[in-house]
Amino acid sequence: MLRALIALLALTGTGLLLAQEKDGRVMDYAYPREYEIGGIAVSGTEYMDANAVKLFSGLQVGDKITVPGDRISKAIRNLWDQKLFADVRIEAAEIRGKTIFLNIIVQERPRLSRFKFEG
């Protein structure tokens, strides 16, 4: 009975170990690679047009970028310089071969909708 239980645990444990991913990272930041932008999605916008966010970033579909690299940093800086966002992130949503799909995630700053002078 004890041997059967040990064998069952050994087989189950081995199966669980084999089912785990070896590495959760998609890319190795120690070795930059060049990708072509296959698509850009924008999330987190409430009032701002997604196409305007793409335009402000300076990134376009078809551009060649190095990840990690200066183009992503510059795109984030361009968005921060607009002073419209409280938080800006750019993530790789998907990588297919040499094509990368980016997701620009922003959090808009509160907007002043109306004001009133009295006195």
C-alpha positions, 0 to 999 in steps of 0.5 A, spaced: 500 500 500 505 504 501 509 503 495 503 504 491 502 511 494 509 513 493 509 511 486 502 514 485 505 521 488 512 520 484 508 519 477 503 525 479 509 530 481 513 528 475 507 530 471 506 536 474 513 538 473 513 537 466 507 541 465 510 547 467 513 552 463 521 552 463 521 560 463 515 565 463 519 570 459 518 571 452 524 575 450 531 575 453 533 583 455 540 581 455 540 580 448 536 585 444 533 583 438 530 587 432 522 586 430 517 589 425 511 592 429 505 588 426 500 591 430 499 597 435 493 596 440 491 602 445 488 600 452 486 605 458 483 611 454 476 614 456 476 620 452 482 620 448 482 617 441 486 611 440 489 613 434 491 620 437 495 616 442 499 612 437 500 618 433 503 621 439 507 615 441 511 616 434 510 608 433 507 605 426 505 599 424 511 596 419 517 600 423 523 596 425 524 596 432 529 593 437 527 590 444 529 593 448 531 599 445 531 606 445 524 607 440 520 604 446 523 609 451 522 614 446 515 613 445 513 612 452 517 619 453 513 622 447 506 620 451 509 623 457 511 629 454 503 630 452 502 631 460 495 628 458 496 621 462 498 619 469 501 612 467 504 610 460 506 603 459 508 599 452 508 591 453 509 586 447 502 583 447 504 577 442 511 575 438 510 571 432 517 570 429 520 577 427 513 580 428 511 584 435 504 586 436 505 592 442 499 594 447 500 601 449 497 602 456 495 609 458 491 612 464 488 618 463 489 624 467 482 627 470 479 632 466 476 639 468 469 638 465 466 645 468 468 651 472 464 657 475 466 663 477 462 667 483 463 673 486 
